[in-house]
Amino acid sequence: MTTEGDTAQTVRVGLIGSDIQLSKSPALHETEGRALGLDYRYSLFDTLRPPFDAMSLPDLLSHAEGRGFAGVNITHPYKQAVLPHLTSLSDDAAMLGAVNTVVFRDGTRTGHNTDWFGFFQSFRTGLPDVALGSAVLLGAGGAGVAVAHAALKLGIGRLFVFDQDAARAGLLAEALNGRFGAGRAQAIGDVGKALATADGLIHATPTGMPAHPGLPIDPEWLEGRHWVADIVYMPLVTELLALAERRGCRTLPGGGMTVHQAAAAFELFCGRTPDPDRMTRHFADLCRAA
């Protein structure tokens, strides 16, 4: 992050992830930067595209840092893999063991997690009065750990955690119980059985993204009484949400989480407070134009 004479403050940031060409983060960040009078530039480091497909995660971090970036966002599949390559972690990132924002400053790399706050704010606004007795969480990876924390902060009584890696689901449930109290989370192997009694479903895996099409559950498991929250926002209406809407479920698309986590990351990068409402309107415009 640099300032050159009387010209606008220049802020250079980016996103490290796999299959991110459709990301709306560059336009979302850059438009808000312009609104605040900044020369704000946001780059993509897509590990499926050259030249970045030939670079390791440490190399990508060093590349961005060496070019004077204020920081980078981190997305699938690097939110946990990035941890060993950082100087320090914020309290939230250390507690969750996952990072979606890295700030470069004075030769240090500090990892932050704004995902949990993004989901918390989005859920509170988009599903303000749904039943919170219990919910099923699909995915215990980097996004899943943040969403799980937000879910229990929102007051969901019991969270049933499923992951293809059963050990990872178990570790997340154990961490949640240590943080929120015994019995608040339970690792499960049978999603259909858990959904039969749960109030809602939270989806936190890449399924539904362009590179991972399809449904993460058997369609027969979903009932009209369920609410369904998806963190995928490309496309904004995933196959899961489309199914849920056909069944009469209340739904929460991933766009709200994206906006609120981006707003928090924006402030970490440049020290300026963005306008989340303005960013929400711009995100809606971006989705309509897609």
C-alpha positions as CSV (number, residue, x, y, z in Angstrom):
1,M,0.0,0.0,0.0
2,T,1.6,3.2,-1.1
3,T,0.8,6.9,-1.4
4,E,2.4,9.0,-4.1
5,G,2.4,12.7,-3.6
6,D,-1.0,14.2,-4.1
7,T,-2.3,11.3,-6.1
8,A,-4.8,8.8,-4.8
9,Q,-3.7,6.3,-2.3
10,T,-2.7,3.1,-4.2
11,V,-3.8,-0.2,-2.7
12,R,-2.9,-3.5,-4.4
13,V,-4.5,-6.7,-3.2
14,G,-5.4,-10.1,-4.7
15,L,-7.1,-13.5,-4.3
16,I,-5.3,-16.8,-4.2
17,G,-7.4,-19.8,-5.0
18,S,-8.3,-22.5,-7.5
19,D,-10.9,-21.9,-10.3
20,I,-11.6,-18.3,-9.4
21,Q,-12.0,-16.7,-12.8
22,L,-15.7,-15.9,-12.1
23,S,-14.9,-14.3,-8.8
24,K,-16.7,-11.0,-8.2
25,S,-14.2,-9.9,-5.6
26,P,-12.1,-7.8,-8.0
27,A,-15.1,-5.7,-9.1
28,L,-16.6,-5.6,-5.6
29,H,-13.4,-4.3,-4.0
30,E,-12.3,-2.0,-6.8
31,T,-15.7,-0.3,-7.0
32,E,-15.8,0.4,-3.3
33,G,-12.2,1.6,-3.5
34,R,-13.1,4.1,-6.2
35,A,-16.1,5.3,-4.1
36,L,-13.6,6.1,-1.3
37,G,-11.2,7.9,-3.6
38,L,-8.6,5.1,-3.7
39,D,-6.6,3.7,-6.6
40,Y,-7.6,0.2,-5.6
41,R,-6.4,-2.8,-7.8
42,Y,-7.4,-6.4,-7.2
43,S,-5.7,-9.3,-9.0
44,L,-6.5,-13.0,-9.3
45,F,-3.9,-15.6,-8.6
46,D,-5.7,-18.7,-10.0
47,T,-3.8,-21.9,-9.4
48,L,-5.5,-23.5,-12.4
49,R,-4.2,-20.9,-14.8
50,P,-0.7,-20.1,-16.0
51,P,1.6,-18.7,-14.8
52,F,0.2,-19.3,-11.3
53,D,-0.4,-23.1,-11.9
54,A,3.3,-23.6,-11.8
55,M,3.7,-21.7,-8.5
56,S,3.4,-23.1,-5.0
57,L,1.4,-21.4,-2.3
58,P,4.5,-20.0,-0.6
59,D,5.7,-18.7,-3.9
60,L,2.4,-17.0,-4.6
61,L,2.5,-15.3,-1.2
62,S,6.1,-14.1,-1.8
63,H,5.1,-13.0,-5.3
64,A,2.3,-10.8,-4.0
65,E,4.3,-9.5,-1.0
66,G,7.3,-8.7,-3.3
67,R,5.1,-6.6,-5.6
68,G,4.1,-4.4,-2.7
69,F,0.6,-5.8,-2.2
70,A,-1.3,-4.7,1.0
71,G,-2.5,-8.3,1.3
72,V,-4.4,-11.1,-0.3
73,N,-7.6,-13.0,0.2
74,I,-7.4,-16.8,0.4
75,T,-10.0,-19.1,-0.8
76,H,-10.5,-22.8,-1.6
77,P,-8.4,-24.9,-1.2
78,Y,-5.8,-22.9,0.8
79,K,-7.6,-21.5,3.9
80,Q,-5.9,-24.0,6.2
81,A,-2.8,-24.8,4.0
82,V,-1.7,-21.1,4.3
83,L,-1.3,-21.2,8.1
84,P,2.3,-22.4,8.2
85,H,3.4,-19.6,5.9
86,L,2.2,-16.7,8.1
87,T,4.0,-14.7,10.7
88,S,1.0,-14.4,13.1
89,L,-2.7,-14.9,13.3
90,S,-5.5,-12.7,14.6
91,D,-7.5,-14.1,17.5
92,D,-10.3,-15.2,15.2
93,A,-8.0,-17.0,12.8
94,A,-6.1,-18.7,15.6
95,M,-9.3,-19.9,17.2
96,L,-10.7,-21.2,13.9
97,G,-7.6,-22.5,12.4
98,A,-8.4,-21.1,9.0
99,V,-7.5,-17.8,7.2
100,N,-9.3,-16.0,4.3
101,T,-7.3,-12.7,4.6
102,V,-3.6,-12.1,4.8
103,V,-2.3,-8.6,5.5
104,F,1.3,-7.8,4.6
105,R,2.9,-5.1,6.7
106,D,6.5,-4.2,7.6
107,G,7.8,-7.6,6.6
108,T,5.1,-9.6,8.4
109,R,2.2,-11.7,7.3
110,T,-0.9,-11.6,9.5
111,G,-3.7,-14.0,8.9
112,H,-7.3,-13.1,9.6
113,N,-10.7,-14.8,9.3
114,T,-13.6,-12.6,8.2
115,D,-15.6,-15.5,6.8
116,W,-17.4,-16.2,10.1
117,F,-18.5,-12.6,10.5
118,G,-19.7,-12.5,6.9
119,F,-21.9,-15.6,7.4
120,F,-23.1,-14.3,10.8
121,Q,-24.2,-10.9,9.4
122,S,-25.8,-12.5,6.3
123,F,-27.8,-15.1,8.2
124,R,-29.0,-12.5,10.8
125,T,-30.3,-10.3,7.9
126,G,-31.5,-13.0,5.5
127,L,-33.0,-15.6,7.8
128,P,-33.9,-13.6,10.9
129,D,-36.7,-15.7,12.4
130,V,-36.1,-19.3,11.4
131,A,-36.1,-22.2,13.8
132,L,-32.7,-22.7,15.4
133,G,-33.1,-25.9,17.3
134,S,-30.6,-27.8,15.2
135,A,-28.9,-27.7,11.8
136,V,-26.7,-29.9,9.6
137,L,-23.4,-28.5,8.3
138,L,-21.9,-30.0,5.2
139,G,-18.1,-29.4,5.1
140,A,-15.6,-29.1,7.8
141,G,-12.8,-27.4,5.8
142,G,-11.6,-23.9,5.9
143,A,-15.0,-22.3,5.2
144,G,-16.8,-24.9,7.3
145,V,-14.9,-24.1,10.5
146,A,-15.8,-20.4,10.1
147,V,-19.4,-21.0,9.3
148,A,-19.8,-23.5,12.2
149,H,-18.5,-20.9,14.6
150,A,-21.0,-18.3,13.2
151,A,-23.8,-20.9,13.4
152,L,-23.4,-21.5,17.1
153,K,-22.9,-17.7,17.7
154,L,-26.2,-17.2,16.0
155,G,-27.8,-19.5,18.6
156,I,-28.3,-22.7,16.7
157,G,-28.8,-25.2,19.6
158,R,-27.0,-28.2,18.0
159,L,-24.9,-28.5,14.9
160,F,-24.5,-31.9,13.2
161,V,-21.2,-31.8,11.2
162,F,-20.6,-33.9,8.1
163,D,-17.4,-34.1,6.0
164,Q,-16.1,-36.7,3.6
165,D,-13.1,-36.8,5.9
166,A,-14.8,-38.1,9.1
167,A,-11.8,-37.3,11.2
168,R,-11.9,-33.7,10.1
169,A,-15.6,-33.5,11.1
170,G,-14.8,-35.0,14.5
171,L,-12.0,-32.5,15.1
172,L,-14.4,-29.6,14.3
173,A,-17.1,-30.9,16.5
174,E,-14.7,-31.4,19.4
175,A,-13.3,-27.8,18.9
176,L,-16.9,-26.4,18.9
177,N,-17.8,-28.2,22.0
178,G,-14.7,-26.9,23.8
179,R,-15.6,-23.4,22.7
180,F,-19.4,-23.4,23.2
181,G,-20.1,-26.2,25.6
182,A,-20.5,-30.0,25.6
183,G,-23.2,-31.3,23.3
184,R,-23.4,-28.3,21.0
185,A,-21.8,-30.1,18.0
186,Q,-21.7,-33.7,16.8
187,A,-19.9,-35.3,13.9
188,I,-22.2,-37.5,11.9
189,G,-22.0,-40.0,9.1
190,D,-25.6,-40.1,8.0
191,V,-26.8,-36.8,6.6
192,G,-30.2,-38.0,5.7
193,K,-30.9,-39.2,9.2
194,A,-29.8,-36.0,10.7
195,L,-31.8,-33.8,8.3
196,A,-34.9,-35.8,9.2
197,T,-35.0,-34.0,12.6
198,A,-33.0,-30.9,11.9
199,D,-34.4,-27.4,11.2
200,G,-31.9,-26.4,8.6
201,L,-29.0,-27.1,6.3
202,I,-25.8,-25.2,5.9
203,H,-23.7,-26.0,2.9
204,A,-20.0,-25.2,3.1
205,T,-18.3,-27.3,0.4
206,P,-17.4,-26.4,-3.2
207,T,-20.2,-28.5,-4.7
208,G,-22.3,-26.3,-6.9
209,M,-19.4,-24.2,-8.2
210,P,-18.7,-24.3,-12.0
211,A,-15.8,-26.8,-11.4
212,H,-17.9,-28.9,-9.0
213,P,-21.4,-29.1,-10.3
214,G,-24.2,-31.1,-8.8
215,L,-26.0,-31.5,-5.5
216,P,-24.3,-32.2,-2.1
217,I,-27.3,-34.3,-0.8
218,D,-29.9,-36.7,-1.9
219,P,-32.8,-34.5,-3.1
220,E,-35.3,-36.7,-1.1
221,W,-33.8,-35.6,2.2
222,L,-34.9,-32.0,1.8
223,E,-38.4,-30.9,3.1
224,G,-40.3,-27.7,2.8
225,R,-39.9,-27.1,6.5
226,H,-36.1,-26.8,6.2
227,W,-34.2,-23.6,5.7
228,V,-31.1,-23.9,3.5
229,A,-28.0,-21.6,3.6
230,D,-25.4,-22.0,0.9
231,I,-22.0,-20.3,1.0
232,V,-21.3,-20.8,-2.7
233,Y,-22.1,-17.6,-4.7
234,M,-21.0,-18.6,-8.2
235,P,-23.7,-19.2,-9.4
236,L,-25.7,-17.2,-6.9
237,V,-28.6,-19.7,-7.2
238,T,-26.9,-23.1,-6.9
239,E,-28.5,-26.4,-7.7
240,L,-29.0,-26.9,-4.0
241,L,-30.8,-23.6,-3.6
242,A,-32.9,-24.1,-6.7
243,L,-34.0,-27.5,-5.3
244,A,-34.7,-25.9,-1.9
245,E,-36.8,-23.2,-3.5
246,R,-38.8,-25.8,-5.4
247,R,-39.5,-27.6,-2.2
248,G,-40.7,-24.4,-0.5
249,C,-37.7,-23.9,1.8
250,R,-36.5,-20.6,2.9
251,T,-33.1,-20.0,1.4
252,L,-30.0,-17.9,2.0
253,P,-27.6,-17.5,-1.0
254,G,-23.9,-17.1,-0.5
255,G,-23.8,-13.5,-1.8
256,G,-24.4,-11.9,1.6
257,M,-21.5,-13.7,3.3
258,T,-19.3,-12.7,0.4
259,V,-20.2,-9.0,0.8
260,H,-19.8,-8.8,4.5
261,Q,-16.5,-10.8,4.6
262,A,-15.2,-8.6,1.8
263,A,-16.1,-5.4,3.6
264,A,-14.2,-6.6,6.7
265,A,-11.2,-7.6,4.5
266,F,-11.3,-4.3,2.7
267,E,-10.8,-2.4,6.0
268,L,-8.0,-4.7,7.0
269,F,-6.2,-4.1,3.8
270,C,-6.4,-0.3,3.6
271,G,-7.6,1.0,7.0
272,R,-10.6,2.6,5.4
273,T,-14.2,1.8,6.4
274,P,-16.3,0.6,3.5
275,D,-20.1,1.0,3.1
276,P,-21.6,-2.6,3.3
277,D,-24.9,-1.4,2.0
278,R,-23.3,0.2,-1.1
279,M,-21.3,-3.0,-1.6
280,T,-24.4,-5.1,-1.3
281,R,-26.1,-3.0,-4.0
282,H,-23.1,-3.3,-6.3
283,F,-22.9,-7.1,-5.7
284,A,-26.5,-7.4,-6.8
285,D,-25.7,-5.4,-9.9
286,L,-22.8,-7.7,-10.7
287,C,-25.0,-10.8,-10.3
288,R,-27.7,-9.4,-12.6
289,A,-25.0,-8.6,-15.2
290,A,-23.5,-12.0,-15.1
